[in-house]
């Protein structure tokens, strides 16, 4: 590259190329969504901790999902809001790589947690008599901790390969946060190894787990259809449909972004898909679980009833 090339120490996030009044409008709208995201997930965590009837493996994993969703939003949305008010916001190289690492950690962890949650539903519906014995608290904590550890380790692999790369300009990232593929485009070195690893990682943590979830739910659907009582079928469908909605939103957008075809303008498409992934998914998940889950709605009614009584 030559000895006269100066390595850059900060990046500029280009964000969305919009007029000033549209940016102000989106700032207000996204700030509201961000607030709803935090409040909704905090409400889910509070409800699960306060209602002893929700102290079950399913809701323990749901509380882990709520933590991941809040972390997702806190990692990317504040910088995006700053960028909407002040376009071409700068971020240090260290800050950028940290944001990339955290995003990958939360993404990998959520993938694995959704698989664990589908396994929990499979055991509860297909093997109800053995469910309590198998899904002990020790196993639940082990599965949750393992999901977090694997998420961190997988993200660490990408970070280790990213750190040695020289960044010598241009310093403009065509994104609203430091997404790994957008960062790799600025490296003045061969990044084919990194890109292959991103694709391989996406296939391993998206396609594989998603396939296992689909297989689990085929067994679950077969078991539900064999349930004699209408109330039992409704309860089973209630808990499973909310999880399926979350799985569809998360895996659908993630597979399109990292495994799908690269036709058209992939950079712009990925920006808007990642906006949905980072802002709307974490906001919608608490709504899905509260509106479609009878146990969560019942717990909320009990909590509100206690509040009025006191």
N, C-alpha and C positions, 0 to 999 in steps of 0.2 A: 504493500500500500504506500510505501514511501515514508521516510522519517519526518517529513514536514507536516503530516496530518495530525491535527490536534484532537484528542479524544474528547467527546462532549460529556458534560457533568449533569446535564438536565435535559428533559424532553418537553416538548410543547404538545398538549392535547388539543387537537383541532375540534373535537366534539361534533356538533351538527351544524352544517352551513345554512343558517336560518337568519331571517331578518330580526331586528332588535325587538320588535313588538311580539313576534312569535316566541322568541326566547323568553321574554318576560312572562308570557302566558303559560308556557311550558314549565317555567320555574315555579309559578304558583301551583300549577296542577300537580307536578311531580313532588313538590314539597308536601302537598296534601296526601298524595299516595304514600310517600315515605313515612309520614306520621301514622297513617292507617296501618302500614306494615308493622311498625314497631308496636303500636297499641294492640293490634290484633294478635301478634305472637306473644306479647307479654300477657294478654288476657288468657290465651290458651295455657301458658305456663302457670299462671295464677290459679286458673280453674282446676287444672290437674293437681296442683299441690294442695289446694284447699278442700277438694272433695275426695273423701277416702274411697268412694266407689270407683273413682278413676285411677286408683293406684293398682293398675294392672300392666302387664307387659306391653299391650297395644298402646296405651297412653304414655307409658314411659318412653317408648320409641317416638311417639308423636311429640313429646317434649324435646327430645333431641333434634327432631326435624325443625321445630320452632326456633331452637338456638341457632341451627345452621342457617335458616332463612333470615334471621335478624343479622347474622354475621355477613351473609351475602350482601344484603342491602347496605349495611354500614361500611362495607369495604369499597363499594363502587358508587353509590348514589350521591354522597356528599360532594365528591369531586365533580360529578356531573352537574350538580346544582351550581357549584362555583363557576364551572365552565359556561353555563347558560347565562350567568350574570356578567362574567368576564371572559369572553372568547379567547382562545389560544392560551389557556392556563398552563403554567409551567409546573413540572414536577421533577424532583431530583432523580438521578439514576437509581440511587439506593431505594428511594420511596417507590419508584416505578416497579422495580424488581420485587420489592416486598408486596406490593399490591397484586402483582402477577402470581406470586407464590400463594398468597392468601386466597385468591380467587380459585386457583386450582385445588387447594386444600379443601375448601368448602364444596366445590363441585364434585370432587371424588368422594368425599364423605357423604354427601346427599345421595349419590348413586348407590352407595353401599347400604345406607340406612333404608332406602326404599326397598331394596332386596330383602333386608332383614325384616321389614314390616310385612312384606308379602309372605315370607316364611312363617311369621307369627300368625297371620290370618289362615294360612294353609294348615298349620297345626291345630288352630282353634276350631276350624270347621270340618276338616277331614279326619282329625284324630282327637275329638273332644275329650274322650275318657283318659287319654294320656297327656293331655295338654298341660295340666298343672304340674305333673311330675317332670315333664321335659322342659317347659319354659319356666325354669326356676329363676329367681332374682339373680343368682350367681351367673347363669347363662346369659340373661338379658344384659347385665352390666358388661360381661365379657364381649358380647356381640357389639354393643355400642362403643366400647373403648377400642376394640379391634377396628371398627369402621373408621374412627378418628385417626388411629395410628397409621392405617394403610393409606388414608387420605393424605396425611402429612408426608409419608414416605414417597408416595407417587409424585406429589408436588415437588418434593425435594430433589428428585431425579431431574425434573425439568429445570429447576433452579441451578443445580450443579452444572448442567450443560450450557445454561444461559450465561452464567457469571464470567466465563473466560472470553466470551465474544467481545470484540472491539466495536464500539459505536462511535463513528467519526463523522456523522452527518449524512443526510439531513436529519435534523432532530425533531421533526414534526411527526407525531403519531396520529394517523387518521382514525381516531376513535375517541370515545368519551372516557375511557380508562385504559390501563396498560394491559390489554389483552395480548396473550402470548404470541399469536401469529402476527399481530400488528407490530409488536416490538421486534420480532425476528426480521421483519422487512427492512429495519434500519441498521442491521448489523453489516459491517463492511468485511464480512468473512463468509465462508461457505456454511450455510445453515441447513443443508439437506438432511444431515443427521438429526437435527432438532425437529425438522418438519416431519420426518418419518416417525420419530418417537411420539410426536403429538398425535399423529394419525393412529399409530399402533396403540397408544394409551387410550384414545377415544374409542377404538373398537373394543378393547379389552374391558373398559369400565362402562361402556354404553350398550353395545350390541349384545355382549355376553350376559350381563345382568338383566337386560331387558328381555332377552329370550327366556331366562329362568323365571322371570316374573310372569310372562305369558303362559308358560307351562304350568306354573303354580296355580294360576287363575283358571286354567282349563279344568284342573282337578277340583278346584274350589267350586266352580260353576256346576260341575257334575254332582258334587256332594250337596250343594244347595237345592238342586232340583229333586233330590231324593228326600229332602226334609218334608215330613208329612204336614206339620202345622203351618198355617198361613203366617202366623205371628213370627214363628221361627225363621221362615224364609225372608220375611220383611226385615227382621233384625240383621240377618246375615248380609242381605243385599245392602242395607244401610251402611254398615261398617266397611264393606268391600268397595262399594261404589265411590265413596269419598276417597279412598286410597287409590283407586283406579284413575280417578280424575287427576289427582296430583301426579301420578306416574305418567299419564298421557301428556300433561303440560310440560313436565320436566324433560322426559326422555324425547318427546316429539321435537321440541326446539333444539335440544342438545345434539341429537342425531343429525338434524338438518344442517346445523352449523358446522359440525366437525367430521361427519361421515358422508353427508349428502353430496350431490353433484356440484360442481363449481361453475355453473352456467351463469350468464348475465353479468351483473356487477356484484360479485360475492362480498366485497368489502362493505358496501353500503347495506346489503341485505343482512350481513352478520351484525352490523351495528344495531339495526332495529330489532333483530332477533335477540341479541344480548341485552338490549334495553328491556324487552319483555321478560327475559330470563332473570335479570337482576332486580327488576323493580316490580313487575306485575305478578310473577310467580310467587314470591314471598308474601305479597299482599293477598293473593287469592287463596293460598293454602289455608289460613285460618278461617276464611269465609266458607270454603268448601267443607271443612271438618265441622264447623258450627252449624251450617245450614242443612247438611245432608246426613249428619250423624245424630241419631236419636238420643244416645247416651250423653253426648255433649250438650244438646239442647235441654235435656232433663236436668243435668247438673247446673246449667246456667239458670234455669227456673228456680231450682232449690236455693241457689246462692242469692238470687234476687228476692226470693220469698223471705229468707232470713234477714236480708237487709231491711225490708219493709217492716218485718215483725219487731226488729230492734228499734 
